[in-house]
């Protein structure tokens, strides 16, 4: 994404929704209530608002933020048990 180019969140969502599912699968998370999916979407939405092109590729930034958010949420859920 170019600094002068602004892509809508809907476009970003369509292009990257599968990343959330990918990380849920890679972390072997069972998500029947889609709580983790929602957390991934929240992470994606917040990331969209804070991304700076000079920090690296958008995909790498998304992967880092989404994965960490899911791990944090997983730990929280385990501690609540």
Residue pairs with C-beta under 8 A, 6 or more apart in sequence:
1 7
1 51
1 53
1 58
2 53
3 53
9 45
9 48
12 44
12 48
12 58
13 41
13 44
16 44
16 59
16 62
17 41
19 40
19 44
19 59
19 62
19 63
19 66
20 37
20 40
20 41
20 44
20 66
21 37
23 40
23 63
23 66
23 67
23 70
24 31
24 36
24 37
24 40
24 70
26 67
27 67
27 70
27 71
27 74
29 36
29 70
29 74
31 37
35 73
35 77
36 70
36 73
36 74
39 69
39 70
39 73
40 66
40 69
40 70
42 69
43 65
43 66
43 68
43 69
43 70
44 62
44 65
44 66
46 65
47 61
47 62
47 65
47 66
51 58
51 61
55 61
